[in-house]
Amino acid sequence: MKDGVGVVTAAMEITRDPRATAKEKLCDFLRTRPAGADANELVGLLLSGTGSDPELAGRIVNTLLASDPNFVFDSATNLWSLRSAAALRVPLDEASFCVVDLETTGGRPGPGTIIEIGAYRMRGRAIADSFQSLVRPQGPIPRFISGLTSITNEMVAGAPPIEHVLPAFRDFLGDAVLVAHNATFDHAFLDFEFRRVFGLGLRNPVLCTLRMSRRFVPSLRRRRLDLLAEHFGLSTDGRHRGLGDARMAAEILSIFLEIAEKMGIARLDRLIDLHGRGLSGRRIERHVPPEEIAALPHAPGVYLMRNERGDLLYIGKARRLRDRVGSYFTSSVNAKTADLISHVYKIETRITRSPLEAALLESELIRELKPPYNRMLKSAAPAYFIKIDMMDEFPRIVVAGRMSARPGVLNLGPFIGRRSLDVSVRALSRILGLRTCPGKIDPDPDFSPCIYGQMGHCCTPCNAAAGADAYAARIRKAIVFLRGRAGQLMGELARARDQAAAALRYEEAARLRRDLEALATLSHRASRLSQVVTENNLIILTGAGDDRAAHVVLSGRLALSRELNSPDAADEIRAFVANNFDRYRAKPVTRDELEPMQIVARWLRERAPDEGRLLYLSGPFVDFSAFVANSASA
């Protein structure tokens, strides 16, 4: 396959090596910049501290590259580029594009997973030719895929396999720019099969109409292929079939080429350069070969990014390592991530049994190694807690950013997202007439209640309108609701809403409907996320076969992680639970326990059904050996 960007010499293939020469590094960089780069940018790759002499960069690069025929200097623009990039230095209306769409058996590349290829060859904005073929996969087509695409196992039974279809498609593609909607998906499948069948990955330049839509029509909120087609008044016939989707993408590309020309982007190399820079305004400088990313496992784990000297830059976790690491090398990343990737030369991975263990390992490694970019890029959503101080005679329901370790304080959470939590807690407090004012109160019959009490949003314990026993009954009702037993309160609200609507009190009915929606959200989150922290006791079993581990959670905290690598492991875990169950209930939460506790809570909320087995504990005595045995047989 001829390289569309231009492979100058075999030496260019080794420029990711830290031992590469200066010329090799510049050559590798210019491969990704078909429109060229100026001398200051090239020197910036090699040296620092050269800004004091404005002519130094030009002299250095001229001495280094002027005598090499692989490099060309354009005196009109003062840009250096590769001579082979001239093939891309053509007007957009003369450029060759191949717009492709694949139908596959699933979302991950693998041998024989493509079931249809549809493509259109374009010259400029005009469609010139088409390619379409069903492909016989190596396995059956899932029912969902057949329903989505209308391609059945019977339809592909007589179709040629991918090994026979791919050579014809390669000839059709030629050296054209490959274009697709969400090109990362289609390119991943084609590149996998190119490597498997031909021994060499897909080398053509790539444009993605999804990414282009973010730049050319930024006002659109939804950018699915059929929605973009409808936005531009195009036909959506043939949706979810290779040729139909490829036609829509080709017509959308034609519109984007017209928009690009109106923006002053008249040449193919400049369009590719703009596309590569993405929304961050920076081009991704890639030093990690695509084949290394493609070789990463589809397994949970942790990845460590290192620079040219081997210094650790960033640590992250992933449910699927290949997908997560690959997402960094796209033009849709922000400026900070682009800066990180420009310094990454090596990526190490550590596979774990489950995403839970990946998150715990990531947290441990970050605390131990303190990578610089984790402080810059980490943006995990903050966690919030609902707290009720049961030592107060008239407690409030409070939303806070951290747990309280004081005895007698009931903690629920963690919850992600403060705004909806505040709305729900305010609605619950108003419905039950609980106070929202801070501080202790000393009931006084002569005290004038605040505006909330006067509006009937509070039972006004401040002026003794509600005694301690009556107020305690309201708090108990709130706790019952927050513990997941929301049926009684929700039923009362629903009946009140219906009665208000029947009596034509529409404003009241609308307010009750909003209260129901807020409380339904809170009830769902409370029941799905966690119980009250002092009652959140369970054992999480991860892994399979002989490679399994147990994670003991007592009173919401990760108390023990133990590999099940010996016949006595299950008995040791059972003994640990028996000896520590009551102790953790009385033990205050420490700062070191908060992060693992939040990781476990997030994992419980987000986990897939096959990501571990759960054994909830109602007391200190549990037959964990039987649970392990049943899990193994399952």
C-alpha positions as CSV (number, residue, x, y, z in Angstrom):
1,M,0.0,0.0,0.0
2,K,1.3,3.4,-0.9
3,D,1.5,5.8,2.0
4,G,-0.8,8.7,1.4
5,V,1.1,11.0,3.7
6,G,4.4,9.9,2.2
7,V,7.0,7.5,3.6
8,V,10.4,9.1,2.6
9,T,12.8,6.5,3.8
10,A,12.9,3.4,5.9
11,A,14.6,5.5,8.6
12,M,11.3,7.3,9.2
13,E,9.8,4.2,10.7
14,I,12.3,4.3,13.6
15,T,12.0,8.0,14.5
16,R,9.9,7.2,17.5
17,D,13.1,5.7,19.0
18,P,14.7,8.0,21.5
19,R,18.0,7.3,19.8
20,A,16.8,8.8,16.5
21,T,18.9,11.6,15.0
22,A,17.7,15.2,14.7
23,K,16.9,14.8,11.0
24,E,14.9,11.6,11.7
25,K,12.8,13.4,14.3
26,L,12.1,16.3,12.0
27,C,11.2,13.9,9.2
28,D,8.8,12.1,11.4
29,F,7.2,15.3,12.6
30,L,6.8,16.6,9.0
31,R,5.0,13.4,8.0
32,T,2.2,14.6,10.2
33,R,2.3,18.2,8.9
34,P,1.8,17.9,5.1
35,A,1.1,21.7,5.0
36,G,4.6,22.3,6.4
37,A,6.1,23.8,9.5
38,D,8.3,26.9,10.0
39,A,11.9,26.8,11.3
40,N,11.0,28.0,14.8
41,E,8.6,25.1,15.3
42,L,11.1,22.6,14.0
43,V,13.9,23.9,16.3
44,G,11.4,23.9,19.2
45,L,11.3,20.1,18.8
46,L,15.1,19.8,19.2
47,L,16.3,22.7,21.4
48,S,15.2,25.1,24.1
49,G,16.3,28.6,24.9
50,T,16.8,29.7,21.2
51,G,14.3,32.6,21.3
52,S,17.0,35.2,22.0
53,D,18.3,35.1,18.4
54,P,15.4,35.4,15.9
55,E,17.6,34.2,13.0
56,L,19.2,31.2,14.9
57,A,16.3,28.8,14.1
58,G,16.5,29.5,10.4
59,R,20.2,29.0,10.3
60,I,20.1,25.7,12.2
61,V,17.3,24.1,10.1
62,N,18.8,25.3,6.8
63,T,22.2,23.8,7.7
64,L,20.5,20.5,8.7
65,L,18.0,20.1,5.9
66,A,19.0,22.2,2.8
67,S,21.2,19.6,1.3
68,D,18.7,16.7,1.8
69,P,16.5,16.1,-1.2
70,N,13.7,14.7,1.1
71,F,13.0,18.1,2.5
72,V,11.6,21.2,0.7
73,F,11.6,24.9,1.8
74,D,8.9,27.2,0.4
75,S,10.3,30.7,0.4
76,A,6.8,32.2,-0.1
77,T,5.5,30.8,3.1
78,N,8.8,30.2,5.0
79,L,7.7,26.6,5.7
80,W,9.7,23.3,5.5
81,S,7.9,20.1,4.4
82,L,8.6,16.7,3.0
83,R,9.0,16.5,-0.7
84,S,6.6,13.5,-0.8
85,A,3.9,15.7,0.8
86,A,3.6,17.4,-2.6
87,A,1.0,14.7,-3.5
88,L,-1.3,16.2,-0.9
89,R,-0.6,19.8,-2.0
90,V,-3.5,19.8,-4.4
91,P,-6.7,21.9,-4.6
92,L,-9.7,20.3,-2.8
93,D,-11.6,20.0,-6.0
94,E,-8.8,17.8,-7.5
95,A,-8.2,15.6,-4.4
96,S,-9.2,12.0,-4.2
97,F,-11.4,10.7,-1.4
98,C,-12.7,7.3,-0.5
99,V,-15.8,7.5,1.8
100,V,-16.4,4.2,3.5
101,D,-18.8,2.7,6.0
102,L,-18.6,-0.7,7.6
103,E,-21.2,-3.0,9.1
104,T,-19.8,-5.3,11.8
105,T,-20.8,-8.0,14.2
106,G,-19.9,-5.9,17.2
107,G,-18.0,-2.9,18.5
108,R,-14.5,-4.4,18.7
109,P,-12.2,-5.3,15.9
110,G,-11.4,-9.0,15.5
111,P,-10.8,-11.6,12.8
112,G,-13.7,-11.8,10.4
113,T,-16.0,-9.3,12.2
114,I,-16.8,-7.1,9.1
115,I,-20.1,-8.1,7.5
116,E,-20.4,-5.4,4.8
117,I,-18.2,-2.7,3.1
118,G,-19.8,0.2,1.3
119,A,-17.7,3.0,-0.2
120,Y,-17.8,5.8,-2.7
121,R,-14.8,7.2,-4.6
122,M,-14.9,11.0,-4.9
123,R,-12.8,13.5,-6.9
124,G,-13.3,16.8,-5.1
125,R,-17.0,17.1,-4.3
126,A,-18.2,14.8,-7.1
127,I,-18.9,11.1,-6.6
128,A,-17.1,9.0,-9.2
129,D,-17.6,5.3,-8.4
130,S,-18.9,2.9,-5.7
131,F,-17.9,-0.3,-4.0
132,Q,-20.2,-2.6,-2.1
133,S,-19.8,-6.2,-0.8
134,L,-21.3,-8.3,1.9
135,V,-18.7,-10.3,3.8
136,R,-19.1,-13.7,5.4
137,P,-18.0,-13.3,9.1
138,Q,-16.2,-16.0,11.1
139,G,-19.0,-16.1,13.6
140,P,-22.8,-15.7,13.7
141,I,-24.3,-12.2,13.5
142,P,-25.9,-11.2,16.8
143,R,-29.7,-10.7,16.7
144,F,-29.3,-7.0,17.6
145,I,-27.0,-6.4,14.7
146,S,-29.4,-8.2,12.3
147,G,-32.3,-6.1,13.6
148,L,-30.3,-2.9,13.2
149,T,-28.8,-3.5,9.7
150,S,-31.3,-6.1,8.3
151,I,-28.2,-8.2,7.4
152,T,-29.0,-11.8,8.4
153,N,-26.8,-14.9,8.7
154,E,-28.6,-16.3,5.6
155,M,-27.6,-13.3,3.6
156,V,-23.9,-13.6,4.3
157,A,-23.8,-17.4,4.1
158,G,-22.7,-17.3,0.4
159,A,-20.7,-14.1,0.6
160,P,-16.9,-14.1,0.2
161,P,-14.8,-13.9,3.4
162,I,-12.8,-10.8,4.2
163,E,-9.6,-12.3,2.9
164,H,-11.2,-12.3,-0.6
165,V,-13.0,-8.9,-0.3
166,L,-10.1,-6.9,1.1
167,P,-7.7,-7.0,-1.9
168,A,-10.5,-5.6,-4.1
169,F,-11.3,-2.9,-1.6
170,R,-7.6,-2.0,-1.3
171,D,-7.4,-1.5,-5.1
172,F,-10.5,0.7,-4.9
173,L,-9.1,2.7,-2.1
174,G,-5.7,3.3,-3.7
175,D,-3.9,6.3,-2.3
176,A,-7.1,8.3,-1.7
177,V,-7.9,10.0,1.6
178,L,-10.0,7.6,3.7
179,V,-13.2,9.3,5.0
180,A,-15.8,8.0,7.4
181,H,-18.3,9.2,10.0
182,N,-16.7,8.4,13.3
183,A,-13.6,7.3,11.4
184,T,-12.0,5.9,14.5
185,F,-14.4,3.0,14.4
186,D,-14.1,2.1,10.7
187,H,-10.4,2.7,10.6
188,A,-9.8,0.4,13.6
189,F,-11.6,-2.5,11.8
190,L,-9.9,-1.9,8.5
191,D,-6.5,-1.4,10.0
192,F,-6.9,-4.7,12.0
193,E,-7.8,-6.7,8.9
194,F,-5.1,-5.0,6.8
195,R,-2.5,-6.0,9.3
196,R,-3.8,-9.5,9.5
197,V,-4.3,-10.1,5.8
198,F,-1.5,-8.0,4.3
199,G,1.0,-7.7,7.2
200,L,0.9,-3.9,6.9
201,G,-1.6,-1.5,8.5
202,L,-3.8,1.1,6.7
203,R,-1.5,3.9,5.7
204,N,-3.9,6.4,4.0
205,P,-4.6,9.8,5.5
206,V,-7.9,9.9,7.3
207,L,-10.6,12.4,7.7
208,C,-13.6,12.1,10.0
209,T,-16.9,13.8,9.1
210,L,-17.9,13.6,12.8
211,R,-14.9,15.6,13.9
212,M,-15.3,18.0,10.9
213,S,-18.9,18.7,12.0
214,R,-17.6,19.9,15.4
215,R,-15.6,22.6,13.6
216,F,-17.8,23.4,10.6
217,V,-21.2,23.3,12.3
218,P,-20.4,23.9,16.0
219,S,-24.0,24.9,16.9
220,L,-25.3,21.4,16.4
221,R,-25.8,19.4,19.6
222,R,-26.4,15.9,18.1
223,R,-24.1,14.8,15.3
224,R,-25.3,11.3,14.4
225,L,-24.9,10.6,10.7
226,D,-28.7,10.5,9.9
227,L,-29.3,13.7,12.0
228,L,-26.5,15.5,10.1
229,A,-28.1,14.4,6.9
230,E,-31.5,15.7,8.0
231,H,-29.9,18.9,9.1
232,F,-28.5,19.5,5.5
233,G,-31.7,18.3,3.9
234,L,-30.2,15.0,2.6
235,S,-31.9,11.7,2.1
236,T,-31.4,9.1,4.8
237,D,-32.4,6.1,2.7
238,G,-30.3,3.0,3.3
239,R,-29.5,3.9,6.9
240,H,-27.4,1.3,8.7
241,R,-26.3,-0.3,5.5
242,G,-22.8,0.1,4.1
243,L,-23.6,1.9,0.8
244,G,-26.4,4.0,2.3
245,D,-24.4,5.3,5.2
246,A,-21.4,5.9,2.9
247,R,-23.6,7.9,0.5
248,M,-24.7,10.1,3.4
249,A,-21.2,10.6,4.6
250,A,-20.0,11.4,1.0
251,E,-22.7,14.1,0.6
252,I,-21.9,15.6,4.0
253,L,-18.2,15.6,3.0
254,S,-19.1,17.5,-0.1
255,I,-20.8,20.2,2.0
256,F,-17.9,20.4,4.4
257,L,-15.4,20.8,1.5
258,E,-17.5,23.7,0.3
259,I,-17.5,25.2,3.8
260,A,-13.7,24.7,4.0
261,E,-13.1,26.6,0.7
262,K,-15.2,29.5,2.0
263,M,-13.0,29.6,5.1
264,G,-9.9,29.9,2.8
265,I,-8.8,26.3,3.1
266,A,-8.3,25.5,-0.6
267,R,-5.7,22.7,-0.5
268,L,-5.9,19.1,0.8
269,D,-2.8,19.3,2.9
270,R,-4.1,22.3,4.8
271,L,-7.5,20.5,5.4
272,I,-5.7,17.5,6.8
273,D,-3.6,19.7,9.0
274,L,-6.6,21.6,10.3
275,H,-8.4,18.3,10.9
276,G,-5.4,16.9,12.8
277,R,-5.2,19.9,15.1
278,G,-8.8,19.3,16.3
279,L,-10.7,21.7,18.6
280,S,-7.7,22.2,20.9
281,G,-5.9,24.1,18.1
282,R,-2.9,21.8,18.5
283,R,-1.8,18.9,16.4
284,I,-1.3,15.6,18.2
285,E,2.5,14.9,18.1
286,R,2.4,11.1,18.2
287,H,5.5,9.2,19.3
288,V,3.8,5.9,20.2
289,P,3.3,3.6,17.1
290,P,-0.3,2.7,16.3
291,E,0.7,-1.0,16.3
292,E,1.6,-0.7,20.0
293,I,-1.9,0.7,20.8
294,A,-3.5,-2.0,18.6
295,A,-1.6,-4.7,20.6
296,L,-3.0,-3.6,24.0
297,P,-5.5,-6.0,25.6
298,H,-9.3,-5.4,25.8
299,A,-8.9,-5.9,29.6
300,P,-9.3,-3.7,32.7
301,G,-6.1,-2.3,34.1
302,V,-3.8,0.7,34.7
303,Y,-1.6,2.5,32.1
304,L,1.5,4.5,32.9
305,M,2.7,7.1,30.3
306,R,6.4,8.0,30.2
307,N,8.5,10.5,28.3
308,E,11.6,10.1,26.1
309,R,13.8,9.7,29.2
310,G,11.5,7.2,30.9
311,D,10.1,9.7,33.5
312,L,6.6,8.9,34.6
313,L,4.1,11.6,33.4
314,Y,0.6,10.2,33.9
315,I,-1.3,7.2,35.4
316,G,-4.8,6.3,34.4
317,K,-7.3,3.4,34.7
318,A,-9.5,1.8,32.1
319,R,-12.2,-0.8,31.7
320,R,-10.7,-1.7,28.3
321,L,-7.1,-0.6,28.0
322,R,-6.9,-0.5,24.2
323,D,-10.0,1.7,23.8
324,R,-9.0,4.1,26.6
325,V,-5.4,4.5,25.6
326,G,-6.3,4.9,21.9
327,S,-8.8,7.7,22.8
328,Y,-5.8,9.9,23.7
329,F,-4.5,9.8,20.1
330,T,-7.4,11.6,18.4
331,S,-7.7,15.2,17.3
332,S,-10.8,15.8,19.6
333,V,-8.7,16.0,22.8
334,N,-8.3,19.2,24.7
335,A,-5.1,21.3,24.8
336,K,-3.8,19.9,28.0
337,T,-4.2,16.3,26.8
338,A,-2.5,17.2,23.5
339,D,0.4,18.6,25.5
340,L,0.7,15.4,27.5
341,I,0.6,13.2,24.4
342,S,3.3,15.3,22.7
343,H,5.7,14.1,25.5
344,V,4.7,10.4,25.7
345,Y,7.1,7.9,24.1
346,K,6.2,4.8,26.1
347,I,3.1,3.4,27.6
348,E,3.2,0.6,30.2
349,T,0.1,-1.4,31.3
350,R,-0.8,-3.5,34.3
351,I,-3.8,-5.8,33.8
352,T,-6.2,-6.3,36.7
353,R,-9.1,-8.7,37.4
354,S,-11.7,-6.0,37.2
355,P,-12.3,-2.2,36.8
356,L,-12.6,-2.0,40.6
357,E,-9.1,-3.3,41.1
358,A,-7.9,-1.0,38.3
359,A,-9.4,2.0,40.1
360,L,-7.9,1.0,43.4
361,L,-4.5,0.4,41.9
362,E,-4.6,3.7,40.1
363,S,-5.3,5.5,43.3
364,E,-2.5,3.7,45.1
365,L,0.1,4.4,42.4
366,I,-0.8,8.1,42.1
367,R,-0.4,8.5,45.9
368,E,3.0,6.7,45.7
369,L,4.5,8.1,42.5
370,K,2.8,11.5,42.2
371,P,2.9,11.9,38.4
372,P,2.9,15.6,37.4
373,Y,0.2,15.4,34.8
374,N,-2.3,13.7,37.2
375,R,-2.5,17.0,39.1
376,M,-3.1,18.9,35.8
377,L,-5.6,16.5,34.1
378,K,-7.4,14.6,36.8
379,S,-11.0,15.9,36.8
380,A,-12.9,13.2,38.7
381,A,-16.4,14.4,39.7
382,P,-16.4,15.5,43.3
383,A,-18.5,13.3,45.7
384,Y,-21.1,14.6,48.1
385,F,-22.8,13.2,51.2
386,I,-26.1,13.5,52.9
387,K,-25.6,14.0,56.6
388,I,-28.0,13.9,59.5
389,D,-26.8,14.7,63.0
390,M,-28.8,12.4,65.2
391,M,-27.3,14.0,68.3
392,D,-29.2,17.2,67.6
393,E,-32.7,17.3,69.1
394,F,-34.0,18.9,65.8
395,P,-31.6,17.6,63.1
396,R,-31.4,18.9,59.6
397,I,-30.7,17.1,56.3
398,V,-27.4,18.6,55.0
399,V,-25.5,18.1,51.8
400,A,-21.7,18.3,52.3
401,G,-18.6,17.7,50.4
402,R,-17.1,15.3,52.9
403,M,-18.2,12.7,55.5
404,S,-18.4,13.5,59.1
405,A,-16.5,11.1,61.5
406,R,-18.4,12.4,64.6
407,P,-20.3,9.8,66.4
408,G,-24.1,10.0,65.9
409,V,-23.9,11.5,62.4
410,L,-25.7,9.5,59.8
411,N,-23.8,9.6,56.4
412,L,-25.4,8.6,53.1
413,G,-23.4,8.5,49.9
414,P,-21.2,9.3,48.1
415,F,-23.4,11.0,45.4
416,I,-22.0,12.5,42.2
417,G,-23.5,15.8,41.1
418,R,-24.4,18.4,43.7
419,R,-27.2,20.4,41.9
420,S,-29.8,17.7,41.6
421,L,-28.9,16.4,45.1
422,D,-29.5,19.9,46.5
423,V,-32.9,20.1,44.7
424,S,-34.0,16.7,46.0
425,V,-32.9,17.4,49.6
426,R,-34.7,20.7,49.6
427,A,-37.9,19.1,48.3
428,L,-37.7,16.3,50.9
429,S,-37.1,18.8,53.7
430,R,-40.0,20.9,52.6
431,I,-42.4,18.0,52.1
432,L,-41.7,16.7,55.6
433,G,-41.5,20.1,57.2
434,L,-37.9,19.8,58.4
435,R,-35.9,22.8,59.3
436,T,-33.2,24.1,57.1
437,C,-31.8,26.9,59.3
438,P,-28.2,26.3,60.7
439,G,-27.2,26.0,64.3
440,K,-28.9,24.7,67.4
441,I,-32.4,25.9,68.3
442,D,-34.0,26.6,71.7
443,P,-37.8,26.3,71.2
444,D,-39.7,29.4,72.5
445,P,-43.4,29.8,72.0
446,D,-42.9,33.6,71.6
447,F,-40.3,33.2,68.8
448,S,-41.4,34.4,65.4
449,P,-40.5,31.8,62.7
450,C,-38.6,32.7,59.6
451,I,-40.2,33.1,56.2
452,Y,-40.0,29.3,55.5
453,G,-42.0,28.6,58.6
454,Q,-44.5,31.3,57.7
455,M,-44.9,29.8,54.2
456,G,-45.5,26.3,55.7
457,H,-42.3,24.8,54.5
458,C,-41.2,24.0,58.0
459,C,-43.0,22.7,61.1
460,T,-41.4,25.5,63.1
461,P,-39.8,23.7,66.1
462,C,-38.2,27.0,66.9
463,N,-41.5,28.3,68.4
464,A,-42.5,25.0,69.8
465,A,-45.2,24.4,67.2
466,A,-43.7,20.9,66.8
467,G,-42.2,19.1,69.8
468,A,-39.2,16.9,69.9
469,D,-41.2,13.7,69.5
470,A,-43.2,15.0,66.6
471,Y,-40.1,16.3,64.9
472,A,-38.3,13.0,65.5
473,A,-41.2,11.2,63.7
474,R,-40.6,13.4,60.6
475,I,-36.9,12.7,60.7
476,R,-37.5,8.9,60.9
477,K,-39.7,9.2,57.9
478,A,-36.9,11.0,56.0
479,I,-34.4,8.3,57.0
480,V,-36.8,5.5,55.9
481,F,-37.0,7.3,52.5
482,L,-33.2,7.7,52.3
483,R,-32.7,4.1,53.1
484,G,-34.6,3.2,49.9
485,R,-38.1,2.5,51.3
486,A,-39.7,5.4,49.3
487,G,-43.0,3.8,48.5
488,Q,-45.1,5.4,51.3
489,L,-44.0,9.0,50.8
490,M,-44.1,8.8,47.0
491,G,-47.6,7.3,47.2
492,E,-48.8,10.1,49.4
493,L,-47.4,12.7,47.0
494,A,-48.9,11.0,44.0
495,R,-52.3,10.9,45.6
496,A,-52.0,14.6,46.5
497,R,-51.0,15.5,43.0
498,D,-54.0,13.7,41.5
499,Q,-56.4,15.3,44.0
500,A,-55.0,18.8,43.2
501,A,-55.4,18.1,39.4
502,A,-59.0,16.8,39.9
503,A,-59.9,19.9,41.9
504,L,-58.4,22.1,39.0
505,R,-55.6,23.4,41.3
506,Y,-53.1,23.1,38.5
507,E,-50.3,25.1,40.0
508,E,-50.3,22.9,43.1
509,A,-50.5,19.8,40.9
510,A,-47.5,21.0,38.9
511,R,-45.5,21.7,42.1
512,L,-46.3,18.2,43.4
513,R,-45.3,16.7,40.1
514,R,-41.9,18.5,40.3
515,D,-41.5,17.2,43.9
516,L,-42.2,13.7,42.8
517,E,-39.6,13.9,40.0
518,A,-37.0,15.2,42.4
519,L,-37.7,12.6,45.1
520,A,-37.8,9.8,42.5
521,T,-34.3,10.8,41.3
522,L,-33.0,10.9,44.9
523,S,-34.7,7.6,45.8
524,H,-33.2,5.8,42.7
525,R,-29.7,7.2,43.4
526,A,-29.9,6.3,47.1
527,S,-31.1,2.7,46.5
528,R,-28.7,2.1,43.6
529,L,-25.6,3.8,45.0
530,S,-25.3,2.6,48.6
531,Q,-27.0,2.1,51.9
532,V,-26.3,4.4,54.9
533,V,-22.6,4.1,55.3
534,T,-22.8,2.3,58.7
535,E,-24.9,-0.4,57.0
536,N,-23.0,-0.9,53.8
537,N,-21.4,-4.3,54.4
538,L,-20.6,-6.7,51.6
539,I,-17.9,-8.9,50.0
540,I,-17.0,-8.3,46.4
541,L,-15.6,-11.3,44.5
542,T,-13.6,-10.5,41.3
543,G,-11.7,-12.6,38.8
544,A,-12.4,-16.1,37.5
545,G,-11.1,-19.6,37.9
546,D,-7.9,-19.8,39.9
547,D,-7.3,-16.0,39.7
548,R,-9.8,-14.6,42.1
549,A,-9.8,-12.1,44.9
550,A,-12.2,-10.9,47.6
551,H,-12.7,-7.3,48.7
552,V,-14.4,-6.9,52.1
553,V,-16.4,-3.7,52.6
554,L,-17.4,-3.0,56.2
555,S,-19.5,0.1,57.1
556,G,-18.9,1.5,53.7
557,R,-15.1,1.2,53.9
558,L,-12.7,-1.2,52.1
559,A,-11.5,-3.2,55.0
560,L,-9.6,-6.0,53.3
561,S,-8.5,-7.2,49.9
562,R,-7.3,-10.8,49.7
563,E,-6.4,-13.1,46.9
564,L,-8.1,-16.5,47.0
565,N,-4.8,-18.3,46.3
566,S,-4.9,-20.9,49.1
567,P,-7.4,-23.4,50.5
568,D,-7.5,-21.4,53.8
569,A,-8.3,-18.0,52.2
570,A,-12.1,-18.3,52.5
571,D,-11.8,-19.2,56.2
572,E,-9.5,-16.3,56.8
573,I,-11.9,-13.9,55.3
574,R,-14.8,-15.3,57.2
575,A,-12.8,-14.9,60.4
576,F,-11.9,-11.3,59.5
577,V,-15.5,-10.4,59.0
578,A,-16.5,-12.0,62.3
579,N,-13.8,-10.2,64.2
580,N,-14.2,-6.7,62.6
581,F,-17.9,-6.3,61.7
582,D,-18.9,-4.6,64.9
583,R,-15.6,-2.8,65.3
584,Y,-16.0,-1.0,62.0
585,R,-19.6,0.1,62.9
586,A,-18.2,2.0,65.9
587,K,-14.9,3.1,64.2
588,P,-14.9,6.7,62.9
589,V,-14.1,7.1,59.2
590,T,-10.4,8.2,58.7
591,R,-9.2,10.5,55.9
592,D,-7.2,7.6,54.3
593,E,-10.4,5.5,54.0
594,L,-12.4,8.1,52.1
595,E,-10.9,7.7,48.6
596,P,-11.1,3.8,48.5
597,M,-14.7,4.1,49.9
598,Q,-15.6,6.5,47.1
599,I,-14.0,4.2,44.5
600,V,-16.0,1.2,45.7
601,A,-19.2,3.3,45.8
602,R,-18.7,4.5,42.2
603,W,-17.9,1.0,41.0
604,L,-21.1,-0.4,42.6
605,R,-23.1,2.3,40.8
606,E,-21.4,1.8,37.4
607,R,-20.5,-1.8,37.3
608,A,-21.6,-4.1,34.5
609,P,-23.4,-7.4,35.5
610,D,-20.4,-9.5,34.8
611,E,-17.9,-7.4,36.8
612,G,-17.8,-9.3,40.0
613,R,-20.2,-11.1,42.4
614,L,-21.6,-9.4,45.5
615,L,-22.4,-11.0,48.9
616,Y,-24.2,-8.6,51.2
617,L,-23.7,-9.0,54.9
618,S,-26.4,-8.7,57.5
619,G,-24.2,-9.6,60.4
620,P,-20.7,-10.7,61.4
621,F,-21.2,-14.4,60.6
622,V,-21.2,-15.5,56.9
623,D,-20.6,-18.7,55.1
624,F,-18.1,-17.3,52.7
625,S,-16.7,-20.7,51.7
626,A,-20.0,-21.7,50.3
627,F,-20.3,-18.4,48.4
628,V,-16.8,-18.9,46.8
629,A,-17.7,-22.5,45.9
630,N,-21.0,-21.5,44.3
631,S,-19.3,-18.6,42.4
632,A,-16.8,-21.0,41.0
633,S,-19.5,-23.4,39.8
634,A,-21.4,-20.6,38.3
